[in-house]
Amino acid sequence: MSKQPATFDDQMRKLRERECEISDEEFCRRVLAKVNYYRLSAYFLTYKQSDGNYLPDTSFDKAYRVYEFDRKLRGILFAAIEEVEISMRAEIAYFHAHTYGALGYMDSANHNGKHDHERFREQLEREVSASATALFVKHHQKKYGGKFPIWVAVELFTFGMLSRFYADMKTDGQNAVAGMLSTSVANVKSWLHCCTVLRNICAHYGRLYFRTFSVIPANRNLTKLPDDCATDKLFGAVYALRGLFLDKQRWNSEFMPSLSALIDEYSDVVELRHIGFPNEWKVVLA
């Protein structure tokens, strides 16, 4: 038998039964109405004890502040991910076009042995269909018979497709992109995978706080990371994002100040360990 729906009063009663303090019931109702109890309940996880009750001094206001921190954090990260995604599309398309020609990417011989060309074609066709009403898609369908040069095709790639496309490039192409980022091919592959996961979480409004990530970024031939960081938490994904961020000046003048200001604003409820950030995170990520 499935669970029965609970009214807002039922939801507040459940929170209080678990020893959560609710000082303003009207505010609590408004939040529950716009956020959803199930989504918000995840932000109580760091306060939960083994018996199911919450730690002393746990309040609805505290949990909601963590939720707001997470919501704003996604916005900051998504802007940085956009920068990375666009620059990686441009660099990969430029190399591929000047090495193999406008349509060379459609020849399986121009990829490495791990490339599944049939799967790639199917994914590209699916993305073309999904964007069928876009003007640039209509233009290429009508004028060029649906043949998209690589610099156009990459605009249809999902981040996941872009990540796999890089992983399937031949060694010279992988080295060219990695060299631009002053790192190794292994790091770029790993970081693209990490950022794909991060992007998908942000795009679906997923929780970042107190989350364990499914992939951990590579750190080959680079400085040892601090012992108090956790690369299977958000820090690892941000570390990967920083590695792929081409404009380091913008990273330090725009992204880092925004992130620092947000963490400072919510320092009364946010614990760095719950996002895997070391105490000296500003130095590590600079």
C-alpha positions as CSV (number, residue, x, y, z in Angstrom):
1,M,0.0,0.0,0.0
2,S,1.4,3.4,-1.0
3,K,1.8,6.3,1.5
4,Q,-1.1,8.7,1.9
5,P,-0.7,12.4,1.1
6,A,-0.1,14.7,4.1
7,T,-1.4,18.2,4.6
8,F,0.9,21.0,5.5
9,D,-0.2,20.7,9.1
10,D,0.6,17.0,9.0
11,Q,4.0,17.8,7.6
12,M,4.7,20.4,10.3
13,R,3.5,17.9,12.9
14,K,5.9,15.3,11.6
15,L,8.8,17.8,11.8
16,R,8.0,18.6,15.3
17,E,7.7,15.0,16.3
18,R,11.3,14.7,15.1
19,E,12.2,17.6,17.4
20,C,12.5,20.3,14.7
21,E,11.7,23.8,16.0
22,I,9.2,25.8,13.9
23,S,8.9,29.3,15.2
24,D,6.7,30.7,12.4
25,E,4.0,28.4,11.1
26,E,2.8,30.7,8.4
27,F,6.3,31.0,7.0
28,C,6.7,27.2,7.2
29,R,3.5,26.6,5.3
30,R,4.5,29.0,2.5
31,V,7.9,27.3,2.1
32,L,6.3,23.8,2.1
33,A,3.8,25.0,-0.5
34,K,6.5,26.3,-2.9
35,V,9.3,23.8,-2.3
36,N,7.7,20.4,-1.5
37,Y,8.2,18.6,1.8
38,Y,10.1,15.7,0.1
39,R,12.6,18.0,-1.5
40,L,13.1,20.0,1.6
41,S,13.5,17.0,3.9
42,A,16.9,16.2,2.2
43,Y,18.3,19.4,3.8
44,F,17.6,18.0,7.3
45,L,19.9,15.0,6.7
46,T,22.9,16.6,8.4
47,Y,20.8,17.2,11.5
48,K,19.3,13.7,11.6
49,Q,20.3,11.3,14.4
50,S,20.3,7.5,14.3
51,D,16.9,7.3,16.0
52,G,15.3,9.4,13.3
53,N,15.0,12.5,15.4
54,Y,16.9,15.7,14.8
55,L,19.9,17.1,16.8
56,P,19.1,19.7,19.5
57,D,18.5,23.2,18.2
58,T,17.5,22.0,14.8
59,S,15.1,24.4,13.3
60,F,13.1,24.8,10.1
61,D,14.7,28.1,9.5
62,K,18.2,26.6,9.5
63,A,17.3,23.8,7.1
64,Y,15.6,26.3,4.8
65,R,18.7,28.5,4.8
66,V,20.8,25.5,3.7
67,Y,18.2,24.9,0.9
68,E,18.6,28.6,-0.1
69,F,22.4,28.3,-0.1
70,D,22.1,25.2,-2.3
71,R,19.7,26.9,-4.7
72,K,22.0,30.0,-5.1
73,L,25.1,27.7,-5.4
74,R,23.6,25.9,-8.4
75,G,23.1,29.3,-10.1
76,I,26.8,30.2,-9.6
77,L,28.1,26.9,-10.7
78,F,25.8,26.7,-13.8
79,A,27.2,29.9,-15.1
80,A,30.7,28.6,-14.8
81,I,29.7,25.3,-16.4
82,E,28.3,27.2,-19.3
83,E,31.6,29.0,-19.8
84,V,33.4,25.6,-19.9
85,E,30.9,23.9,-22.1
86,I,31.0,26.7,-24.8
87,S,34.8,27.0,-24.8
88,M,35.3,23.2,-25.0
89,R,32.9,23.0,-27.9
90,A,34.8,25.7,-29.7
91,E,38.3,24.2,-29.2
92,I,37.3,20.7,-30.1
93,A,35.3,21.8,-33.2
94,Y,38.2,24.0,-34.4
95,F,40.8,21.2,-34.1
96,H,38.5,18.7,-35.8
97,A,37.5,20.9,-38.6
98,H,41.1,21.9,-39.5
99,T,42.4,18.3,-39.2
100,Y,39.6,16.3,-40.8
101,G,37.4,18.8,-42.6
102,A,33.9,20.1,-41.9
103,L,32.2,16.6,-42.0
104,G,35.2,14.5,-41.0
105,Y,33.6,13.8,-37.7
106,M,31.0,11.6,-39.5
107,D,33.8,9.2,-40.6
108,S,34.5,6.6,-37.9
109,A,38.1,6.4,-39.1
110,N,38.7,9.9,-37.7
111,H,38.0,8.7,-34.1
112,N,40.0,6.3,-31.9
113,G,39.2,2.6,-31.5
114,K,36.9,3.1,-28.5
115,H,34.5,5.1,-30.6
116,D,31.0,3.7,-31.0
117,H,30.0,5.4,-34.3
118,E,26.6,3.9,-34.5
119,R,25.7,5.1,-31.0
120,F,27.1,8.6,-31.8
121,R,25.1,8.9,-35.0
122,E,21.9,7.9,-33.2
123,Q,22.5,10.4,-30.4
124,L,23.2,13.2,-32.9
125,E,20.1,12.4,-34.8
126,R,18.1,12.5,-31.6
127,E,19.5,15.9,-30.7
128,V,18.8,17.2,-34.3
129,S,15.1,16.0,-33.9
130,A,14.8,17.6,-30.5
131,S,16.0,21.0,-32.0
132,A,14.1,20.7,-35.3
133,T,12.4,24.1,-34.8
134,A,15.7,25.9,-34.3
135,L,16.5,28.3,-37.2
136,F,20.0,27.0,-37.7
137,V,18.8,23.4,-37.8
138,K,16.0,24.3,-40.3
139,H,18.6,26.1,-42.4
140,H,21.0,23.2,-42.6
141,Q,18.2,20.7,-43.2
142,K,16.9,22.8,-46.1
143,K,20.1,24.1,-47.7
144,Y,22.6,21.3,-47.0
145,G,20.4,18.2,-46.8
146,G,20.8,17.8,-43.1
147,K,24.6,17.8,-43.2
148,F,26.0,19.8,-40.2
149,P,29.6,20.8,-40.2
150,I,31.4,20.0,-37.0
151,W,31.3,23.7,-35.7
152,V,27.5,23.5,-36.1
153,A,27.1,19.9,-34.8
154,V,28.8,20.7,-31.5
155,E,26.1,23.2,-30.7
156,L,23.7,20.2,-30.7
157,F,25.9,18.1,-28.4
158,T,24.9,17.5,-24.9
159,F,27.7,17.9,-22.3
160,G,27.8,14.1,-22.1
161,M,28.2,13.8,-25.9
162,L,31.0,16.4,-25.8
163,S,32.8,14.5,-23.0
164,R,32.6,11.3,-25.0
165,F,33.6,13.0,-28.2
166,Y,36.8,14.2,-26.6
167,A,37.4,10.7,-25.1
168,D,37.0,9.2,-28.6
169,M,39.3,11.7,-30.4
170,K,42.6,10.4,-31.7
171,T,45.7,11.1,-29.6
172,D,46.8,14.2,-31.4
173,G,43.5,15.9,-30.9
174,Q,43.3,14.9,-27.2
175,N,46.8,16.3,-26.7
176,A,46.0,19.5,-28.4
177,V,43.1,20.3,-26.2
178,A,44.9,19.1,-23.0
179,G,47.9,21.3,-24.0
180,M,45.6,24.3,-24.2
181,L,44.6,23.6,-20.6
182,S,48.2,22.9,-19.5
183,T,47.2,19.5,-18.2
184,S,47.1,15.8,-19.2
185,V,44.7,14.0,-21.4
186,A,43.7,11.7,-18.5
187,N,42.8,14.8,-16.4
188,V,40.7,16.3,-19.2
189,K,38.8,13.1,-19.7
190,S,38.1,12.8,-16.0
191,W,37.2,16.4,-15.5
192,L,34.8,16.4,-18.4
193,H,33.0,13.4,-16.9
194,C,32.8,15.1,-13.5
195,C,31.4,18.3,-15.0
196,T,28.9,16.3,-17.0
197,V,27.6,14.9,-13.7
198,L,27.6,18.3,-12.0
199,R,25.8,19.9,-14.9
200,N,23.1,17.3,-14.9
201,I,22.6,17.8,-11.2
202,C,22.3,21.5,-11.5
203,A,20.1,21.3,-14.5
204,H,17.6,19.1,-12.6
205,Y,17.8,21.3,-9.5
206,G,19.4,18.5,-7.5
207,R,20.9,18.8,-4.1
208,L,24.6,19.6,-3.9
209,Y,25.0,20.0,-0.2
210,F,25.9,16.8,1.7
211,R,26.0,14.8,-1.5
212,T,28.4,12.1,-2.5
213,F,29.3,12.2,-6.2
214,S,29.5,9.2,-8.4
215,V,32.7,10.2,-10.0
216,I,36.0,11.5,-8.6
217,P,38.3,13.9,-10.5
218,A,41.7,12.7,-11.6
219,N,44.7,14.7,-10.2
220,R,47.6,13.3,-12.2
221,N,50.9,15.1,-12.3
222,L,49.4,18.0,-10.2
223,T,49.9,19.3,-6.7
224,K,48.8,17.1,-3.9
225,L,45.4,18.1,-2.5
226,P,44.9,19.0,1.2
227,D,44.0,16.1,3.5
228,D,40.9,17.9,4.7
229,C,39.2,18.0,1.3
230,A,36.8,15.3,0.0
231,T,36.9,14.8,-3.8
232,D,33.8,12.6,-3.8
233,K,31.8,15.7,-2.6
234,L,31.1,19.0,-4.3
235,F,34.7,20.1,-3.9
236,G,35.8,17.4,-6.4
237,A,33.4,18.6,-9.1
238,V,34.4,22.3,-8.6
239,Y,38.0,21.3,-8.7
240,A,37.3,19.6,-12.1
241,L,35.4,22.7,-13.3
242,R,38.4,24.9,-12.4
243,G,40.7,22.7,-14.4
244,L,38.6,23.1,-17.5
245,F,37.9,26.8,-17.1
246,L,40.1,28.4,-19.8
247,D,40.0,32.1,-18.6
248,K,41.7,31.9,-15.2
249,Q,41.4,35.7,-14.8
250,R,37.7,35.5,-15.0
251,W,37.6,32.5,-12.7
252,N,39.4,34.5,-10.0
253,S,37.6,37.8,-10.7
254,E,34.0,36.5,-11.1
255,F,33.5,33.0,-10.0
256,M,35.6,32.9,-6.9
257,P,34.3,36.1,-5.4
258,S,30.7,35.0,-6.0
259,L,31.3,31.6,-4.4
260,S,33.2,33.2,-1.4
261,A,30.4,35.7,-0.8
262,L,27.8,33.0,-0.8
263,I,29.7,30.8,1.6
264,D,30.2,33.8,3.9
265,E,26.5,34.7,3.7
266,Y,25.5,31.3,4.9
267,S,28.4,30.5,7.2
268,D,26.0,30.2,10.2
269,V,24.4,27.0,8.7
270,V,26.9,25.8,6.1
271,E,29.7,23.5,7.1
272,L,32.6,23.2,4.6
273,R,33.0,19.5,5.4
274,H,29.5,18.8,4.0
275,I,30.6,20.0,0.6
276,G,34.1,18.6,0.9
277,F,35.8,21.9,0.9
278,P,39.2,22.2,2.7
279,N,39.7,25.1,5.1
280,E,42.1,26.6,2.5
281,W,39.8,26.1,-0.4
282,K,40.4,29.6,-1.8
283,V,44.1,28.9,-2.2
284,V,43.5,25.4,-3.7
285,L,40.9,26.7,-6.2
286,A,42.6,30.0,-7.1
